[in-house]
């Protein structure tokens, strides 16, 4: 077994060069073991010959390589090996390697969004620099550092993580982004400790930092339009697939101060729907969850990540549809530091119907995909048994149809792996019905 050593967890240039050389040398994937070992990493041998893979595979690999999965290098090499051999790997949505790579890419982009939304800065003790701390679930620092630093162009910025640090300095018109050592989370348990750590070790961190990274910046994929026959690879962007609706933008601002029911008081913020003005399909869930309440966008937590994955498998581009909830605030009960979800009751659903109706009237969607019993009750006006009504079109009016299915959070609660696999497949099948009813218009 030949060992291929990478210089780091996101050694994009090293992996690409090694993959090309190994493919041209005829090295089968099952004869290789990929590791991260900077001390042993060496330039790949020179190789000549014809080498070509789809650009969509390159874009997918650039995101999947950031996943915290030790098998990702080998997985992506298998895809490259097969694509170079002439297999249409990017066209078979049931291919297990492709499905795994896409799942990794979806997890990475969800984590990148969480980092952008949750990262908070505080001024260093001397006030000369902004300090940020984040512990990412995946290796997303390098791809997102430029974007995060540019939010504060007039300041020096340092982002510290257990995977490494990024430092943005501004000297006149010269801007430099450098990457440096990891920071032990135990040393920075709170803001005061972070300031104290920087006061003592900040100079050393800056001195140990070096410029540049080979990983493509995240914003390179921000507005990437999908090929006509494939779902989008880039991150979900509010309004990123068509024009926004000024009336809905106004409604979202007005809903931010909504007190039609008591849920608005304890919630962090109102979570309004998002999507393009021309969306023919509207997905409606139950309510904002814990992460949605913090971030301010629908379906960005664990259920949202699962929905993203299922939408992609069903051939639906999330950026082309409207995503919302029947209830725009997070209903919860506190247990220590945790906020536990509570199901909205009929008066809360009825109070929030005003905003749901605003969305429906402005969008005039042809199809409403009702995710779970709360969404179905909000739209159909009656209690709904999901098992009895899921997966079949329900005509609401001459121009509007509903389709009932489970809420993705239901799938997260299924304890048995075999049952969870069956339920997920049934959920994707429901979404494919939705796609056939118009959920995935051509790009």
N, C-alpha and C positions, 0 to 999 in steps of 0.2 A: 504494500500500500504506500503510495507516494504522498508525502505531506506537503501541502502548499501553505506557507505562512503569510499572513496579512500583517501589515504594519499597524493596523488599528481596527477598531470595531466598524468603522465606516471608511475603510480604505477603498474608495470607489475607483480611483485610477489604478491602484494595484490589482484589484479584482478584475477590472476590465482588461488590463494588459495580460494578466495571467490567463484569463478565460480565452482570449484570442489566441495566444501562443499554444495553449493546451489543445484547443480545438483543431488548429492547423497542424499540430503534431500528431493528431489522431488519438488523443488520450481519452479513453472512455470515462464517464463520470464515476463508475463503480470502482475505479482503481485509485481514486483520490480521497484524501482526507484534508479538509480545510481547517486551519486553526488561526488564532490571533496570537502572533509571537513576533513583536517588533525586532527583537534581537536577532532572530534567524531569518527575517524577511530579506529576500534578494530579488533583483530585477529578473523578470521572466526571460527565458532564452528567446533569441530572435527567431521568428518563423515567417515564412512567406507562403502566399497562396490566397485563394479566394475565400473571403469571410464576409458573411452578411446576415444580420438578424433584423426583424422589424423594429421600427422606431418605437412602436408602442411597447415592445418588450424592454427596450432600453429605459423608457420612462418608468415602467413598472419596476424594473430592477433598482432604479435610483431611489425609489421610495422603500421597497421591500428590504434593501440592504441595511436600512436604519432600524429594523426590527430587532428586538432583544431575543433572538432565536439562534442558537449555535449552529443550526443546520441550514441557515439561509444562504450561505455562500455555495454550498453543495446543491441546494435546490435551484438556485438561479443558474448555476453552471449546467445543470441537466436541461433546463429550458433552452439555454443558448446552444448547447450541443445538438439538441433535437431540431431547433429552428434552423441551424446552419445545415443540417442534414436534409432539409427540405420539408420537414413536418410543419403543418399549419397549426402550430400549438396555440396561437393567439385567437384562433377561430373556433376552438372546441371548448365551449364554456363548461363542459362536464369533465374536462381533463383534470385529474387530481393534482398534478404539479402546478398547473395554472391556477386552480382554485386555491391552493395553499399560498401561492405567491400573492394573489390578490387579497386574501385574508390578511396577510402580513402588511401589505401596502395600506389597506383600510385602517388597520390598527395604528399604523404610523401616522397617517394623516389625522386621525382622531386625536392622537396624543399631541401632535403639533398644534392642533386647534386648542386643546386644553392648555398647553403651555402659553400660547399667545393670550388666551383669555384670563388665565389665573395668575400669571407672573406679575408680581407687584414689586416696585422699586422703593427703596428708602435712601435718603442721602447719607453718605459716609460721614463719619464724625467731623471731618474738616469741611464738609459741604462741597467738596470739589468733584465728587463722583457719585453717580447713582449705583446702588448695589441691588442686585436681584438674586433670589435663591429659588431653585426649583429642582425637584427630584423626578425626572421623567421616567415613564414606564418603558420608553424606547430611546434609541440614540438619536434624538431629534435636535440636539443643540446646534450642531454645525450648520445644518441646512436652514435653520430658522434664525440664527444669530444676527444676520444682516438686517432682516426685517425688524426684529425686536430692538436692535440698537438704533435703527433709523427713526424710530418713534420719538426719540429725544435727540435731534441732530445738534442741539447746542450744548450737550453735556457729554462728559466722559462717562461710559457705562461699563459695568462689569457684571456678567451673569455667571453665578457659581452653581455647579451641580456636582453630584457624585461621579459623573462620567467625565468631567473636565470643566474648564472655564473659558469664557469668551470675553474679550476686552476691546472696547471701542474707544479710541482716543481721537481727539480733534486738535490739530495743530495748524492754525491758519486755515488754508483750503485743503490741507492734507488730512484725509481720514484713513485710519488703519484699523482693521479687525484682526486680532490675534487670538490664538487659542493656547490655553495653558493647562496646568495640572488640575487633578481632581481635588475635591474638597470633601472631607469626611463629615457626613451629616451630624455626627455626634458632637462636633465642635461648634455647630451653629444652630442650636435648638430654638432660638428665638431672635428677634430683631436686635436686641442689645448684644447678644453673643456674636451675631453677624458683623455688627459694627466693630466690636472689639477684635474679632478675628482679622478683619481687614486692616485695622490700625496696626496690628502686629505683623501680619504676613502679606499684606497687599503688595508691598514693594517687591517681595520675593516672587509672588505670583506673576506680576508683570514682567519681571526680569526673565522668568522661565518660559514666557509665552513666545510663540513664533507665529509669523504671518501665514495666512492662507489655509485653505482646505480644498480638496479635490471634489468634494461632494457638491452637486448642483444646488443652488439656493432654492428654497421652497417656493419663492414667488415665481420662479421659472415655470412652474406648473399651475400657478394661480388661476389664470384665465384660459388654460389650454382647452380648446374645443375638442370634443371626442371625434374620432373617425365615425363615418356614418353608420357603421355596423357594430360599434363597440361602445360600452358605457364609458363615462369619463374616468380618467386616471387621476386627475388633479383633485385638490381639496374642494369641498363644497363651499361655494361662495354665495352669500345672500344676494339674490338678484343677478347672479352671474351668468344666467342663461336667458337673456332677453331683458327688456326694459322693466323697470319697476312701475308701480301704480301710485301716483301722488296721493290719491285718496286713501289708499291703504297705508301709505307712509304716515299720513295725518292721523288715521285711526290708531296706528301703533303708538304714536306720541300721546294721544288722548287716553289710550288704554293704560299707559304707564302710571296714571294716577287713579285708576279705577277702584272704587270702593262699593260696587254693587252688591258684594257679599263680604263677609268678614275675612275671607282668605287673603285679601290684599294687605292686611295689617302685618302679620308675622312674616310674610314672604319677602324675599330680597327684592324682587322685581316682577313685573308682568312679563310673560314670555309670549309674545305675539307670533303669529305665523310668518313664514318666509317663503320666498320663491319668486318667479317671474310673473309679470302681469298677464302674460299670455298662457299661463298654465291651464291646460284642459283637464287636469286631474288634481284633486285635492285629497291628501292623506290626513286623516283626523285621528289623533290618539286620545288618551284619557285626560292627562294633565301634565304640567311641567313637573319634572323630577328634581332630585337634589342638585345634580350637576347643571341641569337646564336652568334652575333657579339662580345659580351662581353665575353661569356664563351668559344667560339671557337669550339663548337660542333653543328651539325645540329639537328633541331627539339628538342630543350630543353625548349622552351618558352611555352606559352599557347596553340598554335597549336600543339606543340610536345607532350604536356601532353594529349591532346585530341586524338592524333594519338596513343599514348601508350595505352590508354584505349580501343580504337577501335581495335587495333591489338590484344590485349588480348582477347577481346570478339570474334574476328574472329578466334582465335586459332593460331595466328602467334607469334612466339618468336622474338622480335626485335633483340636479339643478334645473330640470325641466318641469318639475311638479311643485305644487304648493304643499308645505308641511305645516301642520298646526295641531292644536289640541282643543278638546271640548271645553276645558277649563284652563284659563291662562295663568293661574297661580298655583304654587306648590302647596298642597295640603299635607301637613305632617304633624307628628307629635314628637317632642324632644325626649330622648333617653340618654342622659349624660351629654356627651359631645355629639351624639348621633341624632339625625333627624329621620324618623321612620315614616314612610309613606302611609297615607290614609286615603281610602277611596272617597271621592267626592259624592255628596248626597244630592238628591233631586233638587232642593232649593238652590244649591250652588251651581249645578248644571244649568238650571233655568236662568239664573242671574247672568251667567256667562254666555248664554245663547245669543245675547245682543251682539257680542263681538264676532261670534261664529257666523251669524247672519250677515254682518257687514262684509266679512271675507267672501261668503258665498255670493252675495249680491254683486259685489264688485268683480269677482273673478268669473262668475257664471260657468263653473266647471261642468264638463260633460259627465264626469265620473267622480264620485266620492268614495274613497276607500276607507271604511270604518274599522279602525284597529281596536277591537275589544268592545265589551258590553257598554261602557260609559259613552264612548263615541257613538255607538249604534243607538243608544237611548236618546242622546242629544239630538240626533238627526231624525230618527224615525218616530220619536215622541212616545215610545212605549218600551217596556222591558223586553230585552232580546236574549234568547238562548243561542249562543254562538254556534254550538254544534248543529242546531236545526237549520240555521239560515246562512251559514258561511259558504263562500265560494260561488254563490249564484247571483246574477244581476237582479236588483230590485228597482223597478221603475218608479221614480219619484215624481216626475213630470215629463212633459214632452221632450224637454231638453236635458234632463238630469237623471242619472242612474246611480244607485248605490251598490257597493259590494262589501259584505261583512266578512271579516276574518279575525284572527286572534291578535291581541296586542303582543309585540315582540317580548315584552317583559314576562309573559306567560312561558315562553320558551326557556327563559333563564331560570325559571323555578322548577322545571321538570327534572327530578332527581336522577332518573335512570338514563344512562347514556344511549341505550338503544331506543328508548321512547323519545328522548330528545332529538335524536337523528330523524326519526319518523315524523315528529311534529314539525321540525324545521323544514323537511322536504315538503310537507303539506302546506306550510306557510309560503314557501317559494312557489308552489303550484298555484296558490291563490293569487300571488302577485303576477304570475304569468297570465292568468285570466285577465287581471287588470291591464296588463300590457296589451293584450289582444283587444281590449275595449278602448284603447287609445292612450295608455299611460306613457308610451315612449315614442313621441313624434320624431321623425327623422331630423338629424342635425342640419 
